[in-house]
Amino acid sequence: MVGGLIVSAGVSAQAGSSLLCSGYASCKRAGYDHFGYETKQRTSYWRMYTGTNCTNYVAYRLITTNGMPNVRPKSGVGNARDWGTAMASVTDQTPTVGSVAWWGRTGNHVAYVEKVASPTEIIVSESNWGRTFDHRRITKSGSGWPDGFIHFADPDTTPAFSATPRPTFTGGETVGSRLSATTSAWKPGASFTYQWYADGKAISGASSATYTLAAGDLGKAVRVIVTGKKSGYPTKSLASTRITDAVTAGSFASTSRPTFSGQETVGSRLVASTPAWSPTAQVSYQWYADGKPIPGATSAVHTVDADQLGAKVRVLATATRPGYTSRTLASERLTGPVAPGGFTTTPRPELTGEESVGSTLTATTAPWSPEATLAHQWYADGKPIAGATSATYTLTAADRGKKVRVIVTGTRDGFTTRSLASVRITGPVAAGRFTTAPRPELTGEESVGSTLTATTAPWSGDAALAYQWYADGKPIVGATSATYTLTAADRGKKVRVIVTGTRDGFTTRSLASVRITGPVAAGRFTTAPRPEFTGAESVGSTLTATTAPWSPSARFTYQWYADGRAVRGATRTTYTLTAADRGKKVRVIVTGTRDGFTTRSLASVRITAGVTAKSAATSATTAPTDD
């Protein structure tokens, strides 16, 4: 150190290196720069010795190239061998452009790294103590590789493009238009990628030089950004100057009218089709009758219904596509007035059932095509039967001897009505027959006064039943109800009943009861109360007998008894006691009779005590007085 200045050892490590140029002028001619040090070498930097001195040159470069101040970073940064030790915190084994190559253990020298060809090959510039300025290539093979690399303030050595024109693009600003981007060549040449944006947001998948505006871009402003890439250069992106106005709806480039096929009658099927549009469109349909839309008729196929009878029909096709202005076109074809439809399948009705009064005839008709509403009318001898309008008909007495058939009529809105008669016509309708005719059953006692009841289960054919009772095989006059009470005239006879079933148009049928009574017995009184009597028990008193009604009613006769012997002539309900009855016990017996019934006699419960003499009261009322 002289006068505070540091003197570099000035010794350069030469092994493993090759000299590229030497001297300011020759290096300049060879294309290697000295960065102005030729004129600045007499100035001291970082208080280093001037001239061809390694430390002064490197300090000059760190100030002028790397942008460091002209202030020594640390006091130890003086002699070259001390730099790496003093700056150990920023010293490593990795060379970078702008770092300082340092020899402190194997020499006493510093140099400025100009280029890093690889981790094992570098080019440095240096000013050697006592010699000259040069550029040198150093490889790591052999000796001479720096002991370290000091990174005081490595400059940004990233290369930059010198010319980067913005991209431009052409194309219409409507949905479906094709935008094409171009970019003039950059310097140095770069590879380009593109990204299209709508209202400032990247459009997914839109990363080529061309882009077709889609429905999602409608109403948005579109531009393109180009990104240039080159190895060793930072990637750079630039947006086009042009930004579209708000993208408007597209228009179809090719349109075709719809066509349709099919007959012009109710029930016919009209089928619409539309040739392809450009670009491809979603086509919907609306059918019209006499210029008015048919509700619900919005598919490519329309079946003409009754509402269109007499109308003229056509179809309109509407093409839509997202982002495009929809367009509607009518078919050139317009039908004539729609005519009534005709049934394509009309089977005749078939008849089943017996041909007799009371039988049910059934008409069966296979389905018509198209489906029809079927109505029936039955005929007898060619004349319609009033009210016979269902698929079944039960033959009545009025049909007996006539021929019956059915006619079915098919109707459907908008179709021509059609009527068809059954192939089968019945023969003359026969009388009906009762299919079920149970015999009557008898219940009741077989004695005079008893009631016999006839019960008949229902006949099939709904017959009117009439009864006739018979005694010993002969009809009993007036005995024509379902019950009969046996009379005295029936005593000893055998009784049965015959039921007769009738119905208009049916063969009348009579059936006798299986049961026949045995000989009818005499009747028996079911209720026979004993007689009662009242009156005083003394000669001259009158006794009066009463008898409650018998069931059934009977004719009563009376007989008074005294001491068990009938009193002659005492056959009335009253009896006046006589002197002959004095001391005797008196009672009365009632006898009930009825025609055909067993006679029955019953004595009174009461028997008088011995009849007493006439009482004084009685005598007083009967003897003359002296008054």
C-alpha positions in Angstrom: 0.0 0.0 0.0 1.4 3.4 -1.0 -0.3 6.5 0.1 -3.4 4.6 1.0 -3.5 2.9 -2.4 -3.5 -0.8 -2.8 -1.1 -2.4 -5.2 -2.2 -5.6 -7.0 0.2 -8.5 -7.2 -0.3 -8.2 -10.9 0.3 -12.0 -11.5 -2.3 -13.7 -13.7 -2.9 -17.4 -13.7 -2.2 -18.6 -17.2 -2.5 -22.4 -17.0 -5.8 -23.9 -18.5 -6.5 -20.7 -20.4 -6.1 -19.3 -23.9 -5.5 -15.6 -24.8 -8.1 -14.2 -27.1 -6.6 -10.7 -27.6 -4.0 -8.5 -26.0 -3.8 -4.7 -26.0 -6.5 -2.1 -26.3 -6.2 -1.6 -30.0 -5.8 -5.2 -31.0 -8.7 -6.3 -28.8 -10.9 -3.6 -30.3 -10.0 -4.9 -33.8 -10.7 -8.5 -32.8 -14.2 -7.4 -31.5 -13.4 -7.4 -27.8 -14.2 -4.2 -26.0 -12.2 -2.5 -23.2 -15.3 -0.6 -22.2 -13.5 2.9 -22.2 -10.8 1.9 -19.7 -8.1 3.0 -22.1 -8.9 6.6 -21.4 -10.0 6.1 -17.8 -7.0 4.0 -16.6 -5.3 7.0 -15.0 -8.3 7.5 -12.7 -8.3 5.6 -9.4 -11.4 3.7 -8.6 -12.1 2.4 -5.0 -8.7 4.1 -4.2 -6.8 1.5 -6.2 -3.5 2.2 -8.1 -4.2 3.5 -11.6 -2.9 2.2 -14.9 -2.7 -1.5 -15.9 -3.7 -2.8 -12.6 -6.3 -5.6 -12.1 -8.0 -4.2 -9.1 -8.5 -0.7 -10.5 -9.9 -2.2 -13.8 -12.3 -4.5 -12.0 -13.4 -1.7 -9.7 -13.9 0.5 -12.8 -16.1 -2.2 -14.4 -18.2 -2.8 -11.3 -18.9 1.0 -11.1 -19.6 1.6 -14.8 -21.2 -1.6 -15.8 -22.7 -3.1 -12.7 -23.8 0.3 -11.3 -21.9 0.2 -8.0 -20.8 3.4 -6.3 -17.2 4.5 -6.3 -16.9 3.5 -2.7 -14.9 0.5 -1.6 -17.6 -2.0 -0.3 -15.3 -3.2 2.6 -11.9 -2.2 4.0 -10.5 -5.7 3.1 -11.1 -5.2 -0.6 -7.6 -3.9 -1.4 -5.0 -6.4 -2.5 -6.5 -8.8 -5.0 -5.8 -11.9 -2.9 -7.9 -10.5 -0.1 -11.1 -9.7 -2.1 -12.7 -13.2 -1.8 -11.9 -13.5 1.9 -13.3 -10.0 2.7 -16.4 -10.7 0.6 -16.9 -14.3 1.6 -20.6 -13.8 2.0 -21.1 -13.2 -1.7 -18.3 -15.5 -3.0 -19.1 -19.0 -4.4 -18.0 -21.4 -7.1 -20.7 -20.3 -9.7 -19.5 -18.0 -12.5 -22.0 -15.4 -13.8 -21.7 -12.6 -16.3 -20.6 -9.5 -14.3 -19.2 -11.4 -11.4 -15.5 -11.2 -10.4 -13.1 -14.1 -11.0 -10.8 -14.3 -8.0 -7.5 -15.9 -7.4 -6.5 -15.6 -3.8 -5.2 -19.0 -2.8 -3.5 -19.9 -6.0 -2.5 -16.4 -7.0 -3.1 -12.7 -6.4 -5.4 -11.5 -9.2 -9.0 -10.5 -10.1 -10.7 -10.3 -13.5 -14.2 -9.4 -14.9 -16.4 -12.3 -16.2 -17.7 -11.3 -19.6 -19.3 -14.6 -20.7 -20.2 -17.9 -19.2 -20.1 -20.5 -22.0 -20.8 -23.3 -19.5 -20.2 -24.1 -15.8 -16.6 -25.1 -16.8 -15.8 -22.4 -19.4 -15.7 -18.7 -19.1 -14.3 -15.6 -20.9 -12.8 -12.8 -18.7 -11.4 -9.3 -19.4 -8.4 -8.2 -17.3 -5.8 -5.5 -16.8 -2.5 -7.2 -15.7 -0.1 -5.4 -13.4 2.9 -4.2 -15.3 1.7 -5.7 -18.6 -1.3 -5.0 -20.8 -5.1 -5.4 -21.2 -6.5 -8.7 -22.6 -9.5 -11.0 -23.0 -8.9 -14.7 -22.1 -10.8 -18.0 -22.3 -10.5 -20.1 -19.1 -11.5 -23.7 -18.8 -11.8 -25.7 -15.6 -9.6 -28.6 -16.9 -6.1 -28.3 -15.6 -4.9 -25.5 -13.4 -5.7 -21.8 -13.6 -9.5 -22.0 -12.7 -10.4 -19.2 -10.3 -10.6 -19.9 -6.6 -14.0 -18.3 -6.5 -16.5 -15.9 -8.0 -17.4 -12.7 -6.1 -20.9 -11.4 -6.8 -20.8 -7.8 -5.8 -23.8 -6.7 -7.9 -24.3 -9.0 -10.9 -25.9 -6.9 -13.7 -29.0 -8.0 -15.5 -27.6 -9.6 -18.6 -30.8 -10.9 -20.0 -31.0 -10.3 -23.8 -33.9 -8.3 -25.1 -35.7 -8.2 -28.5 -34.8 -5.2 -30.4 -37.9 -5.0 -32.6 -41.3 -6.3 -31.6 -44.2 -5.2 -33.8 -47.7 -5.6 -32.5 -50.0 -8.2 -34.1 -52.8 -7.1 -36.5 -55.9 -9.0 -37.5 -58.5 -8.9 -40.2 -62.1 -10.2 -40.4 -65.8 -9.2 -39.9 -67.2 -8.4 -36.5 -70.3 -10.7 -36.5 -70.8 -14.1 -35.0 -69.5 -16.7 -37.4 -66.9 -14.4 -39.0 -63.3 -15.6 -39.2 -60.6 -13.4 -37.7 -57.0 -13.9 -38.9 -54.0 -12.5 -36.9 -50.5 -11.8 -38.4 -47.4 -10.5 -36.8 -44.4 -9.0 -38.6 -41.0 -10.6 -37.8 -39.3 -9.7 -34.5 -35.6 -9.1 -34.1 -34.1 -11.5 -33.4 -36.6 -13.9 -34.9 -39.1 -15.5 -32.4 -41.8 -18.2 -32.4 -45.3 -16.8 -31.9 -48.4 -18.1 -30.1 -51.8 -16.4 -30.0 -54.6 -15.9 -27.5 -57.9 -14.2 -28.3 -59.7 -12.2 -25.7 -63.4 -11.1 -25.4 -64.0 -8.1 -23.1 -60.5 -8.6 -21.7 -61.0 -12.3 -20.8 -59.2 -15.1 -22.5 -61.4 -17.2 -24.7 -61.0 -20.9 -23.9 -59.3 -22.8 -26.7 -58.9 -19.7 -28.9 -55.1 -20.1 -29.2 -54.4 -20.1 -33.0 -53.7 -17.4 -35.5 -57.3 -17.6 -36.6 -60.5 -17.5 -34.6 -64.2 -17.8 -35.6 -66.4 -15.5 -33.5 -68.9 -17.6 -31.5 -72.2 -17.0 -29.8 -70.5 -16.4 -26.5 -68.8 -13.3 -28.1 -72.1 -11.6 -28.9 -71.9 -8.0 -27.7 -68.3 -8.2 -26.6 -65.1 -6.5 -27.9 -62.5 -8.9 -29.2 -58.7 -8.5 -29.7 -55.7 -10.8 -29.9 -52.4 -11.0 -27.9 -49.3 -12.5 -29.4 -46.6 -14.0 -27.3 -43.0 -14.2 -28.7 -40.5 -16.7 -27.5 -36.8 -17.3 -28.2 -34.4 -19.4 -26.3 -32.3 -17.2 -23.9 -34.8 -14.3 -24.3 -37.5 -13.3 -21.9 -41.0 -14.1 -23.2 -42.9 -11.0 -24.3 -46.6 -10.5 -25.0 -48.1 -7.7 -27.1 -51.8 -7.0 -27.7 -53.2 -5.9 -31.1 -53.9 -2.3 -31.5 -57.3 -3.1 -33.1 -60.2 -4.1 -30.8 -63.5 -5.0 -32.5 -66.7 -3.1 -31.7 -69.3 -5.1 -29.9 -69.7 -8.3 -31.9 -73.1 -8.4 -33.6 -75.4 -11.4 -34.4 -74.5 -13.5 -37.4 -76.6 -14.1 -40.5 -77.2 -17.5 -42.2 -75.3 -17.6 -45.4 -77.5 -20.3 -47.0 -81.2 -20.8 -46.4 -83.8 -23.2 -47.9 -87.6 -23.2 -47.7 -89.3 -26.2 -46.0 -91.2 -28.8 -48.0 -93.8 -31.3 -46.9 -95.5 -34.4 -48.2 -98.8 -36.1 -47.4 -102.5 -36.3 -48.4 -104.9 -33.3 -47.8 -107.5 -35.1 -45.8 -108.4 -35.3 -42.1 -106.4 -38.0 -40.4 -103.6 -37.9 -43.0 -100.0 -37.4 -41.9 -98.1 -34.4 -43.2 -94.3 -34.6 -43.0 -92.1 -31.5 -43.2 -88.3 -31.4 -44.1 -85.8 -28.6 -44.5 -82.5 -28.8 -46.5 -79.4 -28.0 -44.5 -78.7 -24.3 -43.8 -75.2 -22.8 -43.6 -74.1 -22.6 -40.9 -76.0 -25.6 -39.4 -79.2 -24.4 -37.7 -81.7 -25.8 -35.2 -84.9 -25.9 -37.1 -88.4 -25.8 -35.5 -91.8 -26.0 -37.2 -95.2 -24.4 -36.9 -98.1 -25.6 -38.9 -100.8 -23.1 -40.1 -104.4 -23.5 -41.1 -105.9 -20.6 -43.2 -103.0 -18.5 -42.0 -103.4 -19.1 -38.3 -101.1 -21.2 -36.2 -102.4 -24.6 -35.2 -102.0 -24.9 -31.4 -99.5 -27.6 -30.5 -98.6 -28.4 -34.1 -94.8 -27.7 -33.7 -93.1 -30.8 -34.8 -92.0 -31.9 -38.3 -94.9 -34.3 -38.5 -98.6 -33.1 -38.2 -101.7 -35.3 -38.4 -104.5 -33.2 -39.9 -107.4 -33.2 -37.5 -111.1 -32.2 -37.7 -110.4 -28.6 -36.8 -108.6 -28.2 -40.1 -111.5 -29.5 -42.2 -111.9 -27.2 -45.2 -108.9 -25.1 -44.3 -105.7 -24.7 -46.3 -102.6 -25.9 -44.5 -98.9 -25.0 -44.8 -95.8 -25.1 -42.6 -93.3 -22.5 -41.5 -89.7 -23.4 -40.5 -87.7 -21.2 -38.1 -84.0 -21.7 -38.0 -82.0 -20.7 -34.9 -78.4 -20.8 -33.8 -76.8 -19.3 -30.8 -75.5 -15.8 -31.7 -77.4 -15.7 -35.0 -80.4 -13.8 -36.1 -83.2 -16.3 -36.3 -85.1 -16.6 -39.6 -88.5 -18.0 -40.6 -89.5 -19.3 -44.0 -92.8 -20.6 -45.2 -93.3 -23.7 -47.4 -94.1 -22.9 -51.0 -96.8 -25.6 -50.9 -100.2 -24.7 -49.6 -102.8 -27.5 -49.4 -106.2 -27.2 -51.0 -109.2 -27.2 -48.6 -108.7 -30.2 -46.4 -111.3 -32.9 -47.2 -113.1 -35.3 -44.8 -111.1 -38.4 -43.8 -112.1 -41.9 -44.7 -112.0 -44.9 -42.4 -109.4 -47.4 -43.7 -110.6 -50.4 -41.7 -114.3 -50.9 -41.0 -115.2 -54.5 -39.8 -118.9 -55.4 -39.7 -120.5 -56.1 -36.3 -120.9 -59.8 -35.2 -123.9 -61.1 -33.3 -124.0 -63.7 -30.5 -126.9 -65.0 -28.4 -130.0 -67.2 -28.5 -132.9 -66.2 -30.7 -135.7 -66.4 -28.1 -137.6 -63.8 -26.0 -135.6 -62.9 -22.9 -132.2 -63.9 -24.5 -129.6 -61.2 -24.8 -128.0 -60.5 -28.2 -124.5 -59.0 -28.1 -122.9 -57.0 -30.9 -119.1 -57.1 -31.1 -117.2 -54.9 -33.5 -113.5 -55.1 -34.1 -111.7 -51.7 -33.8 -112.0 -49.3 -36.8 -109.0 -47.5 -38.2 -108.6 -44.7 -37.3 -110.4 -45.1 -34.0 -114.1 -44.3 -34.3 -117.0 -43.7 -31.9 -119.4 -46.6 -32.6 -123.2 -46.3 -32.1 -125.7 -49.2 -32.4 -129.2 -49.5 -33.5 -131.2 -52.8 -33.4 -133.8 -53.6 -36.0 -136.8 -56.1 -36.0 -138.1 -57.0 -39.4 -136.1 -54.1 -40.8 -137.6 -51.5 -38.5 -135.6 -49.7 -35.8 -136.5 -50.8 -32.2 -137.1 -47.7 -30.1 -134.4 -47.3 -27.4 -132.3 -50.3 -28.6 -129.1 -48.4 -29.0 -126.5 -50.2 -27.0 -124.1 -53.0 -27.9 -126.5 -55.5 -26.2 -130.2 -56.1 -26.7 -132.6 -58.4 -24.8 -135.3 -59.7 -27.0 -138.8 -58.8 -25.8 -142.3 -60.2 -26.4 -142.8 -57.6 -29.2 -139.9 -59.3 -31.1 -141.5 -62.8 -31.1 -141.7 -64.1 -34.6 -139.6 -61.3 -36.0 -136.1 -61.3 -37.5 -133.5 -59.1 -35.7 -130.2 -57.6 -36.7 -128.0 -54.7 -35.6 -126.4 -51.8 -37.6 -123.3 -50.1 -36.2 -122.5 -46.5 -37.2 -118.9 -45.1 -36.9 -118.3 -41.4 -36.4 -115.2 -39.3 -35.9 -114.8 -35.6 -36.1 -113.7 -34.6 -39.6 -114.5 -38.1 -41.1 -117.2 -39.3 -43.3 -119.8 -41.2 -41.2 -120.2 -44.9 -42.2 -122.9 -47.5 -41.2 -122.6 -51.3 -41.5 -125.1 -54.0 -40.7 -124.3 -57.3 -39.1 -124.0 -60.2 -41.4 -126.1 -62.4 -39.2 -129.9 -61.9 -39.0 -131.8 -64.0 -36.5 -134.5 -66.4 -37.5 -138.0 -65.6 -36.3 -137.6 -65.0 -32.6 -139.0 -67.9 -30.5 -141.0 -67.8 -27.3 -138.8 -67.5 -24.3 -138.2 -70.3 -21.8 -137.8 -70.1 -18.1 -134.3 -71.4 -17.5 -134.8 -71.9 -13.8 -138.2 -72.8 -12.4 -138.1 -74.1 -8.8 -141.2 -76.0 -7.5 -143.1 -74.3 -4.7 -142.5 -75.5 -1.1 -145.3 -75.8 1.5 -145.1 -75.1 5.2 -147.8 -75.2 7.9 -149.8 -77.6 10.0 -152.3 -80.0 8.3 -155.4 -79.2 10.4 -158.5 -77.1 10.0 -157.7 -73.4 10.8 -154.0 -73.7 10.1 -152.4 -71.6 7.4 -150.4 -73.2 4.7 -147.7 -71.0 3.0 -146.3 -71.6 -0.5 -142.8 -70.3 -1.1 -141.2 -70.2 -4.5 -137.6 -69.3 -5.2 -137.2 -66.8 -8.0 -137.6 -68.1 -11.6 -135.0 -67.0 -14.1 -136.7 -65.0 -16.7 -138.4 -62.9 -14.0 -141.8 -64.6 -14.1 -145.1 -63.4 -12.7 -146.2 -66.3 -10.3 -149.8 -67.2 -9.7 -151.1 -69.8 -7.2 -154.0 -72.3 -7.1 -154.7 -74.6 -4.1 -156.2 -78.0 -4.6 -158.1 -80.4 -2.2 -158.1 -84.0 -3.3 -157.0 -82.8 -6.7 -159.8 -80.3 -7.2 -159.2 -76.6 -7.3 -160.4 -74.7 -4.2 -162.5 -71.8 -5.3 -160.8 -68.5 -4.5 -157.7 -70.1 -3.1 -155.2 -68.2 -5.3 -152.8 -66.5 -3.0 -149.5 -67.8 -1.6 -151.2 -68.7 1.7 -154.3 -70.7 2.4 -156.1 -71.3 5.7 -157.6 -74.8 5.9 -161.4 -74.8 6.3 -163.9 -77.3 7.6 -164.6 -78.3 4.0 -161.0 -79.5 3.7 -161.2 -81.9 6.7 -160.1 -85.4 5.7 -158.9 -84.2 2.3 -155.3 -84.0 0.9 -154.2 -80.4 -0.1 -151.4 -79.1 -2.4 -150.6 -76.0 -4.4 -149.7 -75.4 -8.1 -147.6 -72.3 -9.1 -147.9 -70.9 -12.6 -145.2 -68.7 -14.1 -146.1 -66.3 -16.9 -144.3 -63.6 -18.8 -145.0 -61.8 -22.1 -143.5 -63.7 -24.9 -142.6 -66.7 -22.7 -144.1 -70.2 -22.7 -146.3 -70.4 -19.6 -145.2 -73.1 -17.1 -147.0 -74.7 -14.1 -145.4 -76.7 -11.3 -147.0 -78.5 -8.3 -145.6 -78.6 -4.9 -143.7 -81.7 -4.0 -145.5 -81.9 -0.7 -149.1 -83.0 -0.5 -150.7 -82.8 3.0 -152.1 -85.9 4.6 -155.9 -86.0 5.3 -156.6 -82.7 7.0 -157.3 -83.2 10.7 -159.9 -81.4 12.9 -158.8 -78.1 14.2 -157.8 -77.4 17.8 -158.6 -74.4 19.8 -155.3 -72.9 20.7 -156.7 -70.6 23.5 -159.7 -71.8 25.6 -160.1 -69.9 28.9 -162.4 -71.5 31.7 -165.7 -69.8 32.3 -166.3 -67.6 35.4 -169.5 -66.8 37.2 -170.8 -64.3 39.7 -173.7 -64.1 42.1 -174.7 -64.8 45.7 -174.9 -68.4 46.8 -178.5 -68.5 48.2 -181.8 -69.6 47.0 -183.3 -67.0 44.7 -180.0 -65.5 43.7 -179.0 -65.4 40.0 -175.6 -66.7 39.0 -174.1 -65.2 35.8 -171.4 -67.0 33.7 -168.9 -65.2 31.4 -166.2 -66.7 29.1 -163.3 -64.9 27.6 -162.9 -65.3 23.8 -161.4 -68.6 22.5 -158.9 -68.7 19.6 -160.1 -69.3 17.1 -163.5 -68.0 17.9 -166.0 -70.6 19.1 -169.8 -70.8 19.7 -170.5 -71.3 23.4 -173.2 -73.3 25.2 -173.6 -73.6 29.0 -174.8 -76.2 31.4 -175.3 -75.6 35.1 -174.6 -78.4 37.5 -175.7 -79.0 41.2 -173.6 -81.5 43.1 -172.2 -82.7 39.8 -175.6 -83.4 38.1 -176.9 -81.3 35.2 -179.7 -79.1 36.2 -182.5 -79.7 33.7 -183.1 -76.7 31.5 -180.2 -74.7 33.0 -178.4 -74.0 29.7 -178.2 -70.2 29.7 -175.4 -67.9 30.9 -177.6 -67.1 34.0 -179.1 -69.4 36.4 -181.4 -68.5 39.4 -180.9 -70.8 42.4 -184.0 -72.7 43.5 -185.1 -74.4 46.7 -184.0 -77.7 45.1 -180.4 -76.4 45.0 -180.5 -75.7 48.8 -177.4 -77.3 50.4 -175.9 -78.2 47.0 -172.7 -77.1 45.3 -173.3 -75.4 42.0 -170.9 -74.8 39.0 -171.1 -74.2 35.3 -169.5 -76.0 32.3 -169.0 -74.1 28.9 -168.8 -76.1 25.7 -167.0 -74.5 22.6 -167.8 -75.6 19.1 -166.6 -74.6 15.6 -167.1 -76.3 12.2 -164.2 -78.7 11.6 -162.9 -78.3 15.1 -162.9 -80.7 18.0 -165.6 -79.7 20.5 -164.2 -78.8 23.9 -165.9 -78.4 27.4 -164.4 -76.6 30.4 -165.8 -76.3 33.9 -165.6 -73.2 35.9 -162.9 -73.1 38.6 -165.5 -71.7 41.1 -167.9 -74.1 42.7 -170.4 -72.6 45.2 -170.4 -73.7 48.8 -173.7 -75.4 49.8 -176.6 -73.1 48.6 -178.3 -71.5 51.6 -181.9 -70.6 52.3 -183.4 -67.4 50.9 -182.0 -64.5 52.9 -184.2 -62.0 54.8 -183.2 -59.3 52.5 -184.3 -61.4 49.6 -187.6 -62.3 51.4 -188.3 -58.7 52.1 -188.0 -57.9 48.6 -190.2 -60.7 47.5 -193.0 -61.0 50.2 -195.9 -58.7 50.6 -195.8 -56.3 53.5 -198.5 -55.1 55.9 -197.8 -51.4 55.1 
